[in-house]
Amino acid sequence: MLEAFGTFEYRKGIDEISCDQAILAIIKEEKRDYFENLMYRLVLNGESHFEERAKSLTDNNFFPTVSSDEKKRTAKDVLCLMYLLNSNHIKAQFDAMKCDIKGDAIKDIEQWVENIPIKVA
């Protein structure tokens, strides 16, 4: 999901997003470190396999090694990152689904963003 978002929005992969200061500058400084670390976790955890898996969606060997809680936390973090980079894009995706959960989903994401640990100087 993040690979597709990064490619669509910035024509960059996960590893490039984590190093691009122009992209990272969109995120408030106090939360930026959290997402830089998230990007490194994603890249180190899956190396370059995320792009390949996103394209093929056939490699199931990776996911059993990650706990259910870690999968949920990572999914929340990725949604928060995407929301911070382009909230209108995320809102438009929920609008396109024409579902009743849109308002609740956006509120949930906004709450998750609020709960992200901030960098203390």
C-alpha positions, 0 to 999 in steps of 0.5 A: 500500500505504501509502495503504491502510494509513494510511487503514485504521489512522488514517483519514489519507493519506500526507501526513497521517501524515508530519505527525501527531506522535501517529503519528510518536511511535510510532517511536523518535526516532532513526529518526523523521527517516528516515521523515519524510524518506521520507514527503516523498520519497513525497509529492513524488515522486508528489504526490497521485497515490499515492492515485489510483493506489492506487485505480485501479492503471492509471497505469503512466507513473509507475513506469518513471521510477523505477529498479528499485533505488529501487522495491525500497528504497522497498518495503522502507522502506514495509514497515519503516514499517508494521511500526514503526507496527503490527507485529501488523498486518504479522504478521497479514497474513503469517499470513493468507497461510498461507505458509512464508515468514512467519518469514523475511519478518518476520526480513527486515523486522526486519533492514531496520528495524535497518539504518535509519540513525539520527539522531545527536545 
